[in-house]
Structure formats: C-alpha cells, structure tokens
Amino acid sequence: MAEFFISELRVGKVRPLGPKGVPSGIRKTPVAGPVIATETGIDGDEQGDTRHHGGRDKAVHAYAAANYPLWAADLPAAATAFRPGAFGENLVVEGATEADIRLGDQWRAGDALLEVSQGRQPCWRLNLRFDRPEMARLVQTTGRSGWYFRVIEPGEIGPGATATLVRRPHPDWTIARVSNLLYHDRMNKPALAEFAALPGLPESWRRLAEARLANGRTEDWTRRIETPG
C-alpha cells in the first residue's frame, strides 16, 4: 500500500463540550479548498488542551474511514454518530487503516511532507463527544484510534488529494502493532525494548516503554480515559 486518499480535510475552533462546557476543538468541519499544514498544525485548527493535544508530534490527526462502519456495527444504537469528523480528525483517510500505517512513514500529501509520529492515545473528551462514558476505553481496546502526523515540510493540503509513500524506515511497526503492545501485550519486554529504541519515537512514548521495562508495571490510564467528576 503506497498511497491513500484524503476524502475530507477538517478544522475546528475551540467550543464548549459536554455538560460542564469543557474547551475542545474536537468538532471539526470540512473545508472546501487547500489549507496550509505547518509544523504546529493546520491553519484554522484549534485545540482546547494544548498540553495534551496539538504540537509538533500531534500536528495533524488522521482517521480511517473504514473504521466508521465497524463502530456502527458494534454500537448500532449510536450508528448515525459514526461518520466523517466523528473523532475530531483533520484528515478523513480512504484506503488505509492502522494496520497499514507505520511509525516513521513519510507521506507526500499535496505540497506538504507528513511523517507518522504516533497513534492516538484516546482521552475522556471522546466520552463527552459521543455521550458514552466508555468511549475512550473502547477506542483504546479496539485500536481504532487513528494516527498523528508531524509536518516535515509545510505546504498546502486539500480535500481530494492522494498521499504517496516516500519513506518507510520501520516496516514492522504498524500503528495496530503499537496499539497491541501498549494496551494488550503490555509487558512484552523484547518488543518494548525494540519500541523504545526506534529513532523518531516521541519522548513521551519512549519514557513509557522504558518505565515498563524498569518497573514491570503498566501505567495508570484512569485520568486519561475516565471523564473527570
């Protein structure tokens, strides 16, 4: 798989989310024409929590369109919620899933060069987005998380663009494999050591793997995936 198709490009402003009005940019709307992708994100896009969202390692979020019907089948009572933009993605991707995309992949999309930095670690804002207290945990368990790009070369990206693979330095490390290691096969020490040594891995993920190797324990996910209060 050497290319994928960007069926929609989306941006969103920070607005209140949920009953307590938590600031969030998760509600994104499609743009009609090209926009500039910079090192810190797509022009016009905002994040409500810049400590945990956005930045160079999370500049652009992509989500596989193939996941929407899977969610609808799993949660038929909420089937209409699973449509493009549902997960706060910037890029709606056709023709690739977490099983196809590798850490470190570089993709030419429009004028921009994008590099896969990590999979999404879901947070409790997804619980508010879908009005389901278990939604972040379900995203984590299924591995249908989407993935983040760094912007290596800024440039215009537009809906309808085809992204072409330029470089694949870590062919064995799909986003799906990373998800399985982090949330299922959690104390696989050889895999954790290999993962921690990958060039270009975000420092937060390197520290996570090194901590598991050092103390033999999985980190507590409660604050990330359970809605406060």
FENVEN-V973263 format. One line per field, one symbol per residue. ss: DSSP state (A for helix, B for strand, O for the rest). psi: psi as a letter, one per 40 degrees, with the letter a starting at -180 (. if undefined). burial: # if it has 24 or more other ideal C-beta (glycine too) atoms within 12 Angstrom, else .. Layout:
ss->???
psi->???
burial->???
This chain:
ss->OOBBBBBBBBBOOOBBBOOOOBBBOOOOBBOOOOBBBBOOBBOOOOOOOOOOOOOAAAOBBBBBOAAAAAAAAAOAAAAAAOOOOOOOOOBBBBOOOOOOOBOOOBBBBOOBBBBBBBBOOOOOAAAAAAOOOOAAAAAAAAOOOOBBBBBBBOBBBOOOOBBBBBBOOOOOOBAAAAAAAAAOOOOOAAAAAAAAOOOOOOAAAAAAAAAAAAAOOOOOOAAAAOOOO
psi->heiihhdihiiiihiihidefhhifdhiiiidaiihhideahheiiidgedeiaidefdhhiihdeddddddddgddfdeegihedefidhhhheiadedhihehhhhhbeihihhdiihhiiedddddefheeddddddddegdaiiiihdhiihiiieihhhhdigdgdegiddddddddecgdfgddddddddehhehiddddddddddddefiiihedddehhi.
burial->...#########.#..##...#.#####.##...#####.###.####....################..#...#......#.###############.###########.###################.#..######.###########.##.###.#.###....#..###########..#....##..##.#.###..##.##..##.....#....##.#..
